[in-house]
């Protein structure tokens, strides 16, 4: 099978992924093998190939916004049938036994494995995964538009929940890429007033088209203090500014697996019971809740399509903030 493999971390400008032919993986007990149709391209993939994350092994196949059909069942697998369409996301496996798993917080599992990090991901023709960590895709979505839901959508939904935003309140979104353009649709469905902060004028227009009541730069003052915010940009300097935009008692949720250092800031930015919290991974319950909600709204994912062999180009475009929405690799032939 074909796969875009990472053998050595390096800047995406140096095209770190190489097209190779490798063996088709066999599903083990409780696993399924997918024929991959599409795979979204995520900022976490960018951090992976450029070496911002500690990689457990190389070579590695990135990708964790995967849509495909079940092609083969491993021994004992019975949740899906051959031919079913399913998605695979960032959380590849959790132990089910540690204190976090038993507290319904498997996103913090001490032995968790992640797709495209500990396990080979979706920049390939085939993938194996535990059947309990694959999700049915609502029929309203085609493959290409379903892919971004499986990371950008799910983690954005968890970030909204952890921000504590309530229907009718004022919400800030910092950065307006693959995740934020889906989160804003959930927030608008909840009748929130959404304020978007991004350097890109094209992204500001996109935000207004999707329902933002205001769009500007993170350095700009907001017309009104915000009840809650989510920052999607992996830039620590934004955090003090975002805290300054909150009303007393507001929460800022940082939705980034990796970010630059947070600069020193005056205590007043966190005073008056403002809350700063990180968002880490997601649970299967998050995935199932979000996918159901996404189908009901229904959420529109804006995408730009690339061939599997253009994965390096997609990552380069992503790093340069030149993709409106989400880059998606077309894989099935």
C-alpha positions as CSV (number, residue, x, y, z in Angstrom):
1,X,0.0,0.0,0.0
2,X,1.0,3.6,-0.4
3,X,1.9,5.8,2.6
4,X,3.4,9.2,3.2
5,X,6.0,8.4,5.8
6,X,8.1,10.6,8.1
7,X,11.6,9.2,8.5
8,X,13.2,12.4,10.0
9,X,11.6,15.5,11.5
10,X,12.4,18.7,9.7
11,X,10.7,21.9,8.6
12,X,7.8,21.4,6.2
13,X,9.6,23.7,3.7
14,X,12.0,20.7,3.3
15,X,9.2,18.3,2.4
16,X,9.7,15.8,5.3
17,X,7.2,13.2,4.1
18,X,8.2,10.6,1.6
19,X,5.8,8.4,-0.5
20,X,6.6,4.7,0.1
21,X,5.1,1.3,-0.6
22,X,4.6,-0.7,2.6
23,X,2.8,-3.8,3.8
24,X,-1.0,-3.7,4.3
25,X,-1.6,-4.0,8.1
26,X,-3.5,-6.9,9.5
27,X,-6.2,-6.3,12.2
28,X,-5.6,-8.0,15.5
29,X,-8.3,-9.1,18.0
30,X,-11.0,-6.5,18.4
31,X,-9.6,-4.4,15.5
32,X,-10.8,-3.5,12.1
33,X,-8.9,-2.6,8.9
34,X,-10.1,0.5,7.0
35,X,-9.7,1.3,3.4
36,X,-8.9,5.0,3.8
37,X,-10.9,7.4,1.6
38,X,-9.7,10.7,3.0
39,X,-7.7,12.2,5.8
40,X,-7.7,15.7,7.1
41,X,-4.5,17.7,7.7
42,X,-4.2,19.1,11.2
43,X,-1.9,21.5,13.1
44,X,-0.9,18.5,15.2
45,X,0.4,16.8,12.1
46,X,2.5,20.0,11.5
47,X,3.9,19.8,15.0
48,X,4.6,16.1,14.5
49,X,6.6,16.3,11.3
50,X,8.5,19.4,12.4
51,X,9.6,17.8,15.7
52,X,7.7,20.0,18.1
53,X,6.3,16.8,19.8
54,X,8.3,13.9,21.3
55,X,7.9,11.1,18.8
56,X,7.9,7.5,20.2
57,X,9.3,6.0,17.1
58,X,10.2,6.7,13.5
59,X,9.4,6.0,10.7
60,X,5.8,7.2,11.3
61,X,2.7,7.8,9.2
62,X,0.8,10.9,10.3
63,X,-2.9,11.7,10.1
64,X,-5.8,11.5,12.5
65,X,-8.9,12.9,10.7
66,X,-9.7,9.7,8.8
67,X,-12.8,8.5,6.9
68,X,-12.9,5.1,5.3
69,X,-14.8,1.9,4.9
70,X,-14.3,-1.3,7.0
71,X,-12.5,-3.8,4.8
72,X,-11.6,-6.6,7.2
73,X,-12.6,-7.6,10.7
74,X,-10.1,-8.9,13.3
75,X,-10.9,-11.9,15.5
76,X,-13.8,-11.1,17.8
77,X,-14.7,-7.8,16.1
78,X,-18.5,-7.3,15.8
79,X,-19.3,-3.7,16.3
80,X,-19.1,-3.0,12.5
81,X,-19.6,-4.9,9.3
82,X,-17.4,-5.0,6.2
83,X,-18.5,-2.0,4.1
84,X,-19.5,0.2,7.0
85,X,-18.3,3.8,6.8
86,X,-16.5,5.0,9.9
87,X,-14.1,7.7,11.1
88,X,-11.0,7.5,13.2
89,X,-9.7,10.4,15.3
90,X,-6.8,11.5,17.5
91,X,-7.5,9.1,20.5
92,X,-6.4,5.8,19.1
93,X,-6.7,3.8,22.4
94,X,-7.2,4.2,26.1
95,X,-6.5,1.5,28.8
96,X,-9.9,1.7,30.5
97,X,-8.3,0.9,33.9
98,X,-6.4,3.9,35.2
99,X,-7.9,6.5,37.5
100,X,-8.7,8.8,34.7
101,X,-10.4,6.2,32.5
102,X,-12.5,5.1,35.5
103,X,-13.5,8.7,36.1
104,X,-14.8,9.1,32.5
105,X,-11.7,11.2,31.7
106,X,-10.0,8.8,29.2
107,X,-8.6,11.9,27.4
108,X,-6.1,12.0,30.3
109,X,-5.3,8.2,30.3
110,X,-1.8,7.6,31.4
111,X,-1.3,4.9,28.7
112,X,-3.2,6.5,25.9
113,X,-2.1,6.0,22.3
114,X,-2.8,8.6,19.6
115,X,-3.4,8.1,15.9
116,X,-0.5,9.3,13.8
117,X,1.8,9.4,16.9
118,X,2.0,6.1,18.7
119,X,0.1,4.4,15.9
120,X,0.4,4.9,12.2
121,X,-2.2,7.3,10.9
122,X,-4.3,8.0,7.8
123,X,-1.8,9.4,5.3
124,X,-2.0,5.9,3.8
125,X,-4.3,3.5,1.9
126,X,-5.1,1.4,4.9
127,X,-5.3,1.7,8.7
128,X,-6.0,-0.7,11.6
129,X,-7.7,0.5,14.8
130,X,-9.6,-0.9,17.7
131,X,-13.3,-1.1,16.7
132,X,-14.3,0.8,20.0
133,X,-12.3,3.8,18.8
134,X,-14.0,4.1,15.4
135,X,-17.1,6.2,15.0
136,X,-20.1,6.0,12.7
137,X,-20.3,9.0,10.3
138,X,-23.7,10.8,9.9
139,X,-25.1,10.1,6.5
140,X,-25.6,13.8,5.8
141,X,-21.8,14.2,5.3
142,X,-19.7,13.1,2.3
143,X,-16.3,11.7,3.1
144,X,-14.4,14.9,2.3
145,X,-16.6,17.1,4.5
146,X,-16.7,14.6,7.3
147,X,-12.9,14.4,7.8
148,X,-12.5,17.8,9.6
149,X,-15.2,16.8,12.1
150,X,-13.0,14.0,13.5
151,X,-10.4,16.3,15.1
152,X,-11.0,19.9,14.4
153,X,-14.7,19.4,15.2
154,X,-14.5,17.1,18.2
155,X,-11.7,19.0,20.0
156,X,-13.3,22.3,19.2
157,X,-16.6,21.1,20.7
158,X,-14.8,19.9,23.9
159,X,-13.0,23.3,24.1
160,X,-16.4,25.1,23.9
161,X,-17.7,22.9,26.7
162,X,-14.7,23.5,28.9
163,X,-14.9,27.3,28.3
164,X,-18.3,27.2,30.1
165,X,-20.0,29.2,27.4
166,X,-23.8,29.3,27.7
167,X,-26.5,30.0,25.1
168,X,-26.8,33.7,24.4
169,X,-23.4,34.7,25.9
170,X,-20.5,36.4,24.3
171,X,-17.7,34.1,23.0
172,X,-14.2,34.9,21.7
173,X,-12.4,32.7,19.3
174,X,-8.6,33.3,18.7
175,X,-7.3,31.9,15.4
176,X,-9.7,31.0,12.7
177,X,-8.6,27.8,10.9
178,X,-9.9,24.2,10.7
179,X,-11.2,24.0,14.3
180,X,-12.6,27.5,14.8
181,X,-14.6,27.5,11.6
182,X,-16.5,24.5,13.0
183,X,-16.7,25.7,16.6
184,X,-18.3,29.0,15.5
185,X,-21.2,27.0,13.9
186,X,-21.9,25.2,17.1
187,X,-21.7,28.5,19.1
188,X,-24.1,30.2,16.6
189,X,-26.5,27.2,17.0
190,X,-26.4,27.9,20.7
191,X,-27.3,31.6,19.9
192,X,-24.0,32.9,21.2
193,X,-22.5,36.3,20.1
194,X,-19.1,35.3,18.6
195,X,-16.1,37.6,18.4
196,X,-13.2,36.3,16.2
197,X,-9.6,37.4,16.5
198,X,-7.3,36.7,13.6
199,X,-4.5,38.5,11.7
200,X,-5.9,37.3,8.3
201,X,-8.4,39.6,6.6
202,X,-9.6,36.6,4.5
203,X,-10.2,34.6,7.8
204,X,-12.1,37.6,9.2
205,X,-14.4,37.7,6.2
206,X,-14.9,33.9,6.5
207,X,-15.8,34.4,10.2
208,X,-18.4,37.1,9.4
209,X,-19.9,34.8,6.7
210,X,-20.3,32.1,9.4
211,X,-22.0,34.4,11.9
212,X,-19.4,36.3,13.8
213,X,-20.7,39.7,15.1
214,X,-17.2,41.1,15.1
215,X,-13.8,40.2,13.8
216,X,-10.5,41.9,14.5
217,X,-6.9,41.4,15.7
218,X,-6.0,39.9,19.2
219,X,-4.5,43.3,20.1
220,X,-7.8,45.1,19.4
221,X,-10.2,46.0,22.2
222,X,-13.5,44.2,22.1
223,X,-16.8,46.1,21.9
224,X,-18.0,44.3,25.1
225,X,-16.2,42.0,27.6
226,X,-16.5,38.3,26.8
227,X,-18.1,35.6,29.0
228,X,-15.7,32.9,27.6
229,X,-13.1,32.4,25.0
230,X,-11.1,29.6,23.2
231,X,-7.7,30.2,21.7
232,X,-6.8,27.9,18.8
233,X,-3.6,29.6,17.8
234,X,-0.4,28.0,19.1
235,X,0.9,31.4,20.2
236,X,1.5,32.0,23.9
237,X,1.6,35.8,23.5
238,X,-2.2,35.8,22.8
239,X,-3.1,34.4,26.2
240,X,-2.6,37.6,28.3
241,X,-4.5,39.6,25.7
242,X,-7.3,37.1,25.6
243,X,-7.6,37.1,29.4
244,X,-7.8,40.9,29.2
245,X,-10.8,40.6,27.0
246,X,-12.8,38.5,29.5
247,X,-15.3,39.9,32.0
248,X,-14.8,38.9,35.7
249,X,-15.5,35.2,36.2
250,X,-14.8,34.4,32.5
251,X,-12.9,31.4,31.3
252,X,-10.2,31.1,28.6
253,X,-9.7,27.5,27.2
254,X,-6.4,27.0,25.4
255,X,-7.0,24.5,22.6
256,X,-3.4,23.7,21.6
257,X,-1.3,20.5,22.0
258,X,1.8,22.7,21.7
259,X,2.3,26.4,22.0
260,X,5.0,29.0,22.3
261,X,5.9,30.2,25.8
262,X,3.3,32.3,27.7
263,X,4.9,35.7,28.6
264,X,4.9,37.2,32.0
265,X,1.8,39.1,32.7
266,X,0.3,41.3,35.5
267,X,-1.8,39.5,38.1
268,X,-4.8,41.7,37.1
269,X,-5.2,39.7,33.9
270,X,-6.2,36.6,36.0
271,X,-7.8,38.5,38.9
272,X,-11.5,38.7,39.5
273,X,-11.8,34.9,39.3
274,X,-10.9,34.6,35.6
275,X,-10.0,31.0,34.7
276,X,-7.2,29.8,32.4
277,X,-7.3,26.2,31.5
278,X,-5.9,23.9,28.8
279,X,-7.9,21.4,26.6
280,X,-6.3,18.0,26.3
281,X,-7.5,15.5,23.7
282,X,-11.1,14.3,23.9
283,X,-13.2,11.3,25.0
284,X,-15.2,9.0,22.9
285,X,-18.3,10.5,24.5
286,X,-17.2,13.9,23.2
287,X,-16.9,12.4,19.7
288,X,-20.3,10.7,19.7
289,X,-22.1,13.8,21.1
290,X,-20.4,16.1,18.6
291,X,-21.0,14.0,15.5
292,X,-24.7,13.7,16.4
293,X,-24.9,17.5,16.9
294,X,-23.0,18.1,13.7
295,X,-25.5,16.1,11.7
296,X,-28.4,17.9,13.3
297,X,-27.2,21.4,12.7
298,X,-25.8,20.4,10.1
299,X,-22.3,21.8,10.2
300,X,-20.7,22.9,7.0
301,X,-17.0,22.2,6.8
302,X,-15.0,24.3,4.4
303,X,-12.2,22.3,2.8
304,X,-9.4,22.4,0.3
305,X,-8.6,19.1,-1.4
306,X,-5.1,17.7,-2.1
307,X,-3.9,14.3,-3.4
308,X,-2.1,12.0,-0.9
309,X,1.1,12.7,-2.7
310,X,0.7,16.4,-2.0
311,X,0.7,16.0,1.7
312,X,3.9,18.1,2.1
313,X,2.3,20.9,0.1
314,X,-0.9,20.8,2.3
315,X,1.3,21.1,5.4
316,X,3.2,24.0,3.9
317,X,0.0,25.8,3.0
318,X,-1.4,25.1,6.5
319,X,1.7,26.6,8.2
320,X,1.4,29.7,6.1
321,X,-2.3,30.1,7.1
322,X,-3.2,29.8,3.4
323,X,-6.0,27.3,3.8
324,X,-9.5,28.5,4.5
325,X,-11.0,25.8,6.6
326,X,-9.3,22.4,6.5
327,X,-6.9,20.8,4.1
328,X,-8.1,17.2,3.2
329,X,-6.0,14.5,1.5
330,X,-7.9,12.4,-1.1
331,X,-6.5,8.9,-0.8
332,X,-8.9,6.2,-2.1
333,X,-8.3,5.4,-5.8
